[in-house]
Amino acid sequence: MTLSEFWVAVDAVFGRGMGASLVSGHVLVALGFRTPQDLLEAGTRPQDVWEALCDDLDVSAEERWRHADRRL
């Protein structure tokens, strides 16, 4: 997953406004008590951040990848 694909996924699952808020303010305990934004800026793989965010917010496997199905 690229950074641009990460943002497509965030927008698709959470909506643009809520997604941006989650990325900048939600703390991911599983990845060291850092926000997704901090993790991405530090070089963490976007897919790792995406999966941790979805796990933390109980997003189903089907829902977290529905945006990818639209591109097929």
CORZIHU-V938534 format. One record per helix or strand of 3 or more residues. SS is the DSSP state (H for helix, E for strand). FROM is the first residue (numbers start at 1). LEN is the number of residues. If there is no record, write none. Layout:
# CORZIHU-V938534
ss:SS from:FROM len:LEN
ss:SS from:FROM len:LEN
This chain:
# CORZIHU-V938534
ss:H from:3 len:12
ss:H from:16 len:10
ss:H from:29 len:3
ss:H from:36 len:6
ss:H from:46 len:11
ss:H from:61 len:4
ss:H from:66 len:5
